[in-house]
Amino acid sequence: MSETPAEVQLLTTISRGVYLTYSIYAAASLGVADSLRNGPRTAEEIAEEVGAHAPALYRVLRTLASEGIFAADDAGRFELTDQGRLLGSGPESLRAFAVIMGESWHHQAWGSFLHGLRTGDNIWAHAHGQTFFEYFAAHPDRAKMFGEMMSELSAIEAAGVVTAYPFTGIETVADIGGGHGLLLSTVLNRHPTMRGILFELPHVTPRAEKFLSGEIAARTEIVSGDMFESVPAGADAYLLKNILHDWDDDRAVAILSQVRRVMKPDAKVLVLQDVITPGNAPSYGKLLDIMMILIGGRERTRPEYERLFERAGLRVTAVLDTPAPIHVIEGVMLP
């Protein structure tokens, strides 16, 4: 069989990127996966329930079925697949992620992408007149959706982290910028004698107080503050999940330096980020790095993380793969 011509390969790649994003966005926004929870249905039945135009919805579902997100049977009905279930509401979902990828305010920022590449300006700020974090502070409804998306991703990443890293000898773990506490609660669930500290900005900690419950809450101290000014002392390990990639090198070093300042001599810092692989091999980290260009951050290679650690008085001792698209970068204090 002859190789697919380069022009056909590129045409397909360009088309899939745009058309599939919006098709998945539509299915997630309309609630198609929830409509299919009780079994196969026709496009007409789904459209009547979710409020859509049946012929157009059929074409979208046919395309998504060709990608394994839904499946079509011989009777013309659609049903859920393992991927399609993740577009439903409730736990173990990627629905918020799918919706945000198609929202107009998100794509407004991509409209300034070329400007940012030409000038080095902050792309999000150029598009919206505010930096990424300022924007969400000013739009609480969108911030709520963003928080839901981060919780979805955190559930996937947290499961990978506790599978890959043993947490041996760690009695107290501090999660810096720990959001609602999903990662910390996952770690504490796996290690029932461990205690936790969740450190977040003052406007975030009330959400963590609502999220953490039962004996996990009893083993957790919630502390509010600014990681650029100080972080809690006394932990045996400090977690920083998807924190450093939000910042340039100087700001990332500033965060690590605050951790280094309060660390006990035998404590560990665990930076949880996807590490970009060398060479031409595709990776999620390389794709995510494009998103970080949009908001002013960046993903990094192992040597780049090693340089950040050294500037902060730390040394990378291990970089561990996980089953999720994230790595555990372990570090200790330099002698």
SETI-534891 format. One record per residue (C-alpha): residue number from 1; residue in one letter; x, y, z. Coordinates in pm, whole numbers, plus 32768, in hexadecimal, padded with zeros to 4 digits. Example, Ala and Ser with C-alpha at 12.3 -4.5 7.8 and 13.67 -1.06 7.14 Angstrom:
BEGIN
+-----+------+------+------+------+
| seq | type |   px |   py |   pz |
+-----+------+------+------+------+
|   1 |    A | 84CE | 7E3E | 830C |
|   2 |    S | 8557 | 7F96 | 82CA |
+-----+------+------+------+------+
REM end
This chain:
BEGIN
+-----+------+------+------+------+
| seq | type |   px |   py |   pz |
+-----+------+------+------+------+
|   1 |    M | 8000 | 8000 | 8000 |
|   2 |    S | 8090 | 8153 | 7F9E |
|   3 |    E | 80E7 | 8256 | 80A3 |
|   4 |    T | 7FED | 836F | 80D6 |
|   5 |    P | 806C | 84A7 | 8020 |
|   6 |    A | 80F6 | 85B9 | 80FF |
|   7 |    E | 7FEF | 86B3 | 8090 |
|   8 |    V | 7ED9 | 85C4 | 80F5 |
|   9 |    Q | 7F7B | 8581 | 8245 |
|  10 |    L | 7F9A | 86F6 | 828F |
|  11 |    L | 7E3B | 8743 | 8214 |
|  12 |    T | 7DB0 | 8637 | 82FB |
|  13 |    T | 7E7C | 86B0 | 8424 |
|  14 |    I | 7E0B | 881A | 83F9 |
|  15 |    S | 7CA0 | 87B3 | 83CE |
|  16 |    R | 7C9A | 86C5 | 84F5 |
|  17 |    G | 7D26 | 87CC | 85E0 |
|  18 |    V | 7C10 | 88C5 | 859E |
|  19 |    Y | 7AE7 | 87EE | 8541 |
|  20 |    L | 7B0E | 86F0 | 8657 |
|  21 |    T | 7B43 | 87F9 | 8764 |
|  22 |    Y | 79FA | 88A0 | 8710 |
|  23 |    S | 7940 | 8758 | 86E4 |
|  24 |    I | 79B3 | 86DF | 883A |
|  25 |    Y | 795F | 8835 | 88CD |
|  26 |    A | 77FF | 881F | 883F |
|  27 |    A | 77C4 | 86C0 | 88C1 |
|  28 |    A | 7842 | 871E | 8A1C |
|  29 |    S | 777E | 8865 | 8A2C |
|  30 |    L | 7639 | 87C1 | 89B9 |
|  31 |    G | 7659 | 869F | 8AAD |
|  32 |    V | 7656 | 858A | 89A7 |
|  33 |    A | 7711 | 8496 | 8A89 |
|  34 |    D | 7611 | 84C1 | 8B9E |
|  35 |    S | 74FB | 8482 | 8AA3 |
|  36 |    L | 759C | 8335 | 8A46 |
|  37 |    R | 75D1 | 82B3 | 8BA7 |
|  38 |    N | 74A0 | 81CF | 8B98 |
|  39 |    G | 74FB | 8131 | 8A4C |
|  40 |    P | 750F | 816A | 88D4 |
|  41 |    R | 7436 | 8278 | 8837 |
|  42 |    T | 7403 | 8311 | 86E1 |
|  43 |    A | 7478 | 8470 | 868F |
|  44 |    E | 7309 | 84DA | 8684 |
|  45 |    E | 72CB | 845A | 87E6 |
|  46 |    I | 7406 | 84FF | 886B |
|  47 |    A | 73BB | 8647 | 87B8 |
|  48 |    E | 725C | 8658 | 884A |
|  49 |    E | 72E5 | 862F | 89AA |
|  50 |    V | 740E | 871C | 8994 |
|  51 |    G | 7370 | 8827 | 88B7 |
|  52 |    A | 742E | 87FE | 8772 |
|  53 |    H | 73EA | 87E7 | 85FD |
|  54 |    A | 73DF | 8671 | 85B9 |
|  55 |    P | 7479 | 8666 | 8459 |
|  56 |    A | 759F | 8740 | 84BF |
|  57 |    L | 75CF | 8682 | 8606 |
|  58 |    Y | 75D1 | 8539 | 8547 |
|  59 |    R | 76F3 | 85B4 | 8472 |
|  60 |    V | 77B7 | 861C | 85A5 |
|  61 |    L | 7779 | 84D0 | 8652 |
|  62 |    R | 77D6 | 840E | 8517 |
|  63 |    T | 7925 | 84C1 | 8510 |
|  64 |    L | 7964 | 848A | 8683 |
|  65 |    A | 7909 | 831A | 865C |
|  66 |    S | 7A17 | 82FD | 8551 |
|  67 |    E | 7B10 | 8375 | 865A |
|  68 |    G | 7A9D | 827F | 8766 |
|  69 |    I | 79F7 | 8387 | 8840 |
|  70 |    F | 78A0 | 82F1 | 87FE |
|  71 |    A | 783D | 81B8 | 873D |
|  72 |    A | 772B | 8186 | 8638 |
|  73 |    D | 7672 | 803D | 8610 |
|  74 |    D | 75D0 | 7FA8 | 84D9 |
|  75 |    A | 747E | 8037 | 853B |
|  76 |    G | 7506 | 819B | 852C |
|  77 |    R | 750E | 81CA | 86A4 |
|  78 |    F | 762F | 825C | 8768 |
|  79 |    E | 76BF | 81DA | 88AC |
|  80 |    L | 77CD | 8231 | 89A5 |
|  81 |    T | 7935 | 81BE | 8995 |
|  82 |    D | 7A38 | 81DA | 8AA9 |
|  83 |    Q | 7AA0 | 832C | 8A19 |
|  84 |    G | 793C | 83A3 | 89EC |
|  85 |    R | 78E8 | 8360 | 8B59 |
|  86 |    L | 79F0 | 8460 | 8BB8 |
|  87 |    L | 791B | 8571 | 8B14 |
|  88 |    G | 7804 | 8534 | 8C0E |
|  89 |    S | 77C1 | 85ED | 8D52 |
|  90 |    G | 7836 | 8570 | 8EA3 |
|  91 |    P | 7980 | 84DA | 8F19 |
|  92 |    E | 7A85 | 844C | 8E2C |
|  93 |    S | 7A2F | 854A | 8D20 |
|  94 |    L | 7ADF | 862C | 8C2A |
|  95 |    R | 79A6 | 86EE | 8BD5 |
|  96 |    A | 7A1B | 8840 | 8C5B |
|  97 |    F | 7B63 | 881B | 8B9D |
|  98 |    A | 7AA7 | 87D0 | 8A5B |
|  99 |    V | 79BE | 88F9 | 8A8B |
| 100 |    I | 7AD2 | 89F3 | 8AD8 |
| 101 |    M | 7B91 | 8989 | 89A0 |
| 102 |    G | 7A6C | 8A01 | 88CB |
| 103 |    E | 79FC | 8B39 | 8985 |
| 104 |    S | 7A0C | 8C80 | 88C3 |
| 105 |    W | 7AD0 | 8D36 | 89D3 |
| 106 |    H | 7BDA | 8C27 | 89C2 |
| 107 |    H | 7BF6 | 8C42 | 884A |
| 108 |    Q | 7C05 | 8DBA | 8860 |
| 109 |    A | 7D5B | 8D8F | 88FC |
| 110 |    W | 7DCC | 8CA7 | 87E3 |
| 111 |    G | 7D7A | 8DC2 | 86F4 |
| 112 |    S | 7EA6 | 8E7A | 8787 |
| 113 |    F | 7F8E | 8D4D | 8770 |
| 114 |    L | 8050 | 8DC4 | 8641 |
| 115 |    H | 8076 | 8F1F | 86DC |
| 116 |    G | 8112 | 8E7D | 880F |
| 117 |    L | 8201 | 8DAC | 8743 |
| 118 |    R | 8275 | 8EE0 | 8684 |
| 119 |    T | 829B | 8FC8 | 87AF |
| 120 |    G | 82C6 | 8EF1 | 88E6 |
| 121 |    D | 81A0 | 8FAA | 8985 |
| 122 |    N | 80BE | 8EF4 | 8A79 |
| 123 |    I | 7FB9 | 8E66 | 898A |
| 124 |    W | 7E9B | 8E45 | 8A81 |
| 125 |    A | 7ECD | 8FA9 | 8AFC |
| 126 |    H | 7ED9 | 902D | 8998 |
| 127 |    A | 7D8F | 8F84 | 8948 |
| 128 |    H | 7CD3 | 8FCD | 8A8B |
| 129 |    G | 7D83 | 90FB | 8B24 |
| 130 |    Q | 7DD5 | 9029 | 8C59 |
| 131 |    T | 7ECA | 8F15 | 8CAC |
| 132 |    F | 7E44 | 8DB2 | 8CC5 |
| 133 |    F | 7E16 | 8DB8 | 8E3F |
| 134 |    E | 7D8F | 8F1C | 8E42 |
| 135 |    Y | 7C8F | 8EB5 | 8D3E |
| 136 |    F | 7C02 | 8D9A | 8E0D |
| 137 |    A | 7BFE | 8E70 | 8F46 |
| 138 |    A | 7B1F | 8F62 | 8E85 |
| 139 |    H | 7A3D | 8E51 | 8DF2 |
| 140 |    P | 79CE | 8D6B | 8F0E |
| 141 |    D | 78E5 | 8C9A | 8E34 |
| 142 |    R | 7A04 | 8C46 | 8D48 |
| 143 |    A | 7AED | 8C18 | 8E71 |
| 144 |    K | 79FB | 8B14 | 8EF9 |
| 145 |    M | 7A05 | 8A58 | 8DAF |
| 146 |    F | 7B81 | 8A72 | 8DAB |
| 147 |    G | 7B8A | 89E8 | 8F0D |
| 148 |    E | 7AB2 | 88C2 | 8EA1 |
| 149 |    M | 7B9E | 8882 | 8D7E |
| 150 |    M | 7CCE | 8886 | 8E62 |
| 151 |    S | 7C24 | 8793 | 8F50 |
| 152 |    E | 7BDF | 86A9 | 8E2C |
| 153 |    L | 7D4A | 86B0 | 8DC2 |
| 154 |    S | 7DC2 | 8696 | 8F29 |
| 155 |    A | 7CFC | 8555 | 8F5D |
| 156 |    I | 7DB5 | 84B4 | 8E3A |
| 157 |    E | 7F07 | 853B | 8EA6 |
| 158 |    A | 7EDC | 84F0 | 9019 |
| 159 |    A | 7E91 | 8383 | 8FD3 |
| 160 |    G | 7FD0 | 8370 | 8F06 |
| 161 |    V | 80A3 | 841A | 9011 |
| 162 |    V | 803D | 8335 | 9131 |
| 163 |    T | 8079 | 8208 | 9052 |
| 164 |    A | 81D8 | 8275 | 8FF0 |
| 165 |    Y | 8264 | 8315 | 912D |
| 166 |    P | 827F | 824E | 9275 |
| 167 |    F | 827E | 8373 | 936E |
| 168 |    T | 835B | 829C | 944F |
| 169 |    G | 83B4 | 833B | 959D |
| 170 |    I | 82D6 | 846A | 9566 |
| 171 |    E | 8200 | 84BE | 9694 |
| 172 |    T | 8187 | 8617 | 9628 |
| 173 |    V | 8155 | 868B | 94C2 |
| 174 |    A | 810E | 87F2 | 9459 |
| 175 |    D | 8057 | 8835 | 9314 |
| 176 |    I | 80BC | 8990 | 929C |
| 177 |    G | 7FAF | 8A2B | 91C3 |
| 178 |    G | 7EDE | 88F6 | 9204 |
| 179 |    G | 7D93 | 897D | 9185 |
| 180 |    H | 7C63 | 88CF | 9215 |
| 181 |    G | 7D3B | 87BA | 92A8 |
| 182 |    L | 7CFE | 869D | 91B6 |
| 183 |    L | 7E6E | 863C | 9195 |
| 184 |    L | 7EAB | 8657 | 930A |
| 185 |    S | 7D79 | 858A | 9361 |
| 186 |    T | 7DE6 | 847E | 9267 |
| 187 |    V | 7F3D | 846A | 930C |
| 188 |    L | 7EA9 | 8460 | 946C |
| 189 |    N | 7DAF | 8353 | 9408 |
| 190 |    R | 7ED0 | 827B | 938E |
| 191 |    H | 7F9A | 82BC | 94CF |
| 192 |    P | 7EAD | 82B3 | 95FD |
| 193 |    T | 7FAB | 8324 | 9704 |
| 194 |    M | 802A | 844F | 963D |
| 195 |    R | 7FC6 | 85B4 | 968E |
| 196 |    G | 7F98 | 86C8 | 958D |
| 197 |    I | 7FB5 | 883F | 9565 |
| 198 |    L | 7EF4 | 88E6 | 944E |
| 199 |    F | 7F7D | 8A3E | 93F3 |
| 200 |    E | 7EB8 | 8B23 | 930E |
| 201 |    L | 7E54 | 8C8A | 92CE |
| 202 |    P | 7D50 | 8D15 | 93C0 |
| 203 |    H | 7C36 | 8D14 | 92C0 |
| 204 |    V | 7C73 | 8BA2 | 9272 |
| 205 |    T | 7C8A | 8B0C | 93D0 |
| 206 |    P | 7B0F | 8B1F | 9414 |
| 207 |    R | 7ADA | 8A32 | 92EF |
| 208 |    A | 7BDA | 8942 | 9383 |
| 209 |    E | 7B24 | 8950 | 94D2 |
| 210 |    K | 79E6 | 88E1 | 9420 |
| 211 |    F | 7A93 | 87D4 | 9351 |
| 212 |    L | 7B5D | 872D | 9467 |
| 213 |    S | 7A88 | 8665 | 9559 |
| 214 |    G | 7A8B | 8553 | 965D |
| 215 |    E | 7BD1 | 84C5 | 96DA |
| 216 |    I | 7C90 | 8561 | 95B6 |
| 217 |    A | 7C26 | 86B8 | 9630 |
| 218 |    A | 7C8A | 8655 | 9793 |
| 219 |    R | 7DE9 | 8604 | 9716 |
| 220 |    T | 7E0A | 8742 | 9649 |
| 221 |    E | 7E6C | 88A3 | 96AB |
| 222 |    I | 7DF7 | 89AC | 95B5 |
| 223 |    V | 7ED7 | 8ADE | 95A0 |
| 224 |    S | 7EA2 | 8C11 | 94C5 |
| 225 |    G | 7FB1 | 8CF0 | 943B |
| 226 |    D | 8085 | 8D50 | 930F |
| 227 |    M | 818E | 8C56 | 929D |
| 228 |    F | 826D | 8D73 | 9227 |
| 229 |    E | 827C | 8DFA | 938B |
| 230 |    S | 8289 | 8CC0 | 9463 |
| 231 |    V | 8217 | 8B56 | 947D |
| 232 |    P | 81D2 | 8A80 | 95B2 |
| 233 |    A | 82FD | 89EA | 9665 |
| 234 |    G | 8322 | 8892 | 96FF |
| 235 |    A | 82B7 | 87A2 | 95EA |
| 236 |    D | 837E | 8671 | 9582 |
| 237 |    A | 831C | 86A2 | 9415 |
| 238 |    Y | 829E | 87C9 | 934B |
| 239 |    L | 81BC | 878B | 921E |
| 240 |    L | 81AA | 8887 | 9102 |
| 241 |    K | 80C0 | 87FE | 8FF8 |
| 242 |    N | 809D | 88CA | 8EB9 |
| 243 |    I | 8121 | 89FE | 8F6E |
| 244 |    L | 8274 | 8A46 | 8ED3 |
| 245 |    H | 81F5 | 8A2F | 8D6C |
| 246 |    D | 811E | 8B64 | 8DA8 |
| 247 |    W | 8253 | 8C41 | 8DD1 |
| 248 |    D | 8394 | 8CAF | 8D2A |
| 249 |    D | 84DF | 8C31 | 8DB0 |
| 250 |    D | 851A | 8D4B | 8EAA |
| 251 |    R | 83C1 | 8D28 | 8F45 |
| 252 |    A | 83DF | 8BAD | 8F4B |
| 253 |    V | 852B | 8BCB | 9002 |
| 254 |    A | 8489 | 8CBF | 90F6 |
| 255 |    I | 8381 | 8BBA | 914E |
| 256 |    L | 8482 | 8AA5 | 9177 |
| 257 |    S | 8557 | 8B8C | 924C |
| 258 |    Q | 8438 | 8BC5 | 933E |
| 259 |    V | 8418 | 8A4D | 9364 |
| 260 |    R | 8591 | 8A26 | 938E |
| 261 |    R | 858F | 8B33 | 949D |
| 262 |    V | 84A6 | 8A6F | 9583 |
| 263 |    M | 850C | 8908 | 952F |
| 264 |    K | 859C | 8823 | 9637 |
| 265 |    P | 86F2 | 8795 | 95D4 |
| 266 |    D | 865F | 8643 | 9574 |
| 267 |    A | 851F | 86C4 | 94D4 |
| 268 |    K | 84C8 | 8691 | 9366 |
| 269 |    V | 842A | 8770 | 9261 |
| 270 |    L | 8350 | 86BC | 9163 |
| 271 |    V | 8308 | 8787 | 902A |
| 272 |    L | 81F0 | 86E2 | 8F69 |
| 273 |    Q | 81FB | 874B | 8DFD |
| 274 |    D | 820F | 86A8 | 8CAA |
| 275 |    V | 837C | 86A8 | 8C43 |
| 276 |    I | 83B4 | 86E5 | 8ACF |
| 277 |    T | 8463 | 85C3 | 8A25 |
| 278 |    P | 8587 | 8605 | 8939 |
| 279 |    G | 8581 | 85C6 | 87C5 |
| 280 |    N | 845E | 85B5 | 86D3 |
| 281 |    A | 8384 | 84C1 | 8795 |
| 282 |    P | 8225 | 854B | 87D4 |
| 283 |    S | 81C1 | 858B | 893D |
| 284 |    Y | 80A8 | 862B | 8A00 |
| 285 |    G | 81A7 | 8715 | 8A9D |
| 286 |    K | 8201 | 87AC | 894D |
| 287 |    L | 8090 | 87EB | 8904 |
| 288 |    L | 8056 | 887D | 8A5E |
| 289 |    D | 8180 | 8962 | 8A2B |
| 290 |    I | 80C2 | 8A0B | 890F |
| 291 |    M | 7FA8 | 8A57 | 8A02 |
| 292 |    M | 80A8 | 8AE7 | 8AF5 |
| 293 |    I | 8122 | 8BD6 | 89E6 |
| 294 |    L | 7FBE | 8C5A | 89E1 |
| 295 |    I | 7FB8 | 8CB1 | 8B54 |
| 296 |    G | 8124 | 8D11 | 8B8B |
| 297 |    G | 81AF | 8BD0 | 8C22 |
| 298 |    R | 827B | 8AAE | 8B9D |
| 299 |    E | 82BE | 8939 | 8BB7 |
| 300 |    R | 8429 | 88CF | 8BE4 |
| 301 |    T | 8525 | 87BB | 8BA2 |
| 302 |    R | 85E0 | 8704 | 8CB3 |
| 303 |    P | 871E | 87D8 | 8C89 |
| 304 |    E | 8649 | 8913 | 8CA2 |
| 305 |    Y | 85AF | 889A | 8DE8 |
| 306 |    E | 8706 | 883E | 8E6A |
| 307 |    R | 877A | 89A3 | 8E2D |
| 308 |    L | 8649 | 8A31 | 8EE1 |
| 309 |    F | 8688 | 8951 | 900C |
| 310 |    E | 87F9 | 89AF | 901D |
| 311 |    R | 87A9 | 8B22 | 9015 |
| 312 |    A | 86C3 | 8AEB | 9140 |
| 313 |    G | 87C4 | 8A24 | 9208 |
| 314 |    L | 8730 | 88D2 | 91B1 |
| 315 |    R | 879E | 879B | 90F3 |
| 316 |    V | 86CA | 86B6 | 9019 |
| 317 |    T | 86F1 | 8550 | 9096 |
| 318 |    A | 85F4 | 849C | 8FBB |
| 319 |    V | 84F8 | 84CD | 8EA3 |
| 320 |    L | 83EB | 83C2 | 8EAC |
| 321 |    D | 82F1 | 8367 | 8D9E |
| 322 |    T | 8187 | 8335 | 8E06 |
| 323 |    P | 805E | 8293 | 8D55 |
| 324 |    A | 7FD2 | 83F3 | 8D26 |
| 325 |    P | 805E | 850A | 8C4A |
| 326 |    I | 812E | 858D | 8D6B |
| 327 |    H | 8282 | 8546 | 8E09 |
| 328 |    V | 82FE | 8550 | 8F6F |
| 329 |    I | 843B | 8623 | 8F85 |
| 330 |    E | 84D7 | 85DC | 90D8 |
| 331 |    G | 85CE | 86CF | 9170 |
| 332 |    V | 8691 | 8705 | 92B2 |
| 333 |    M | 875B | 8820 | 9348 |
| 334 |    L | 88B6 | 885B | 92C0 |
| 335 |    P | 89BF | 8820 | 93CC |
+-----+------+------+------+------+
REM end
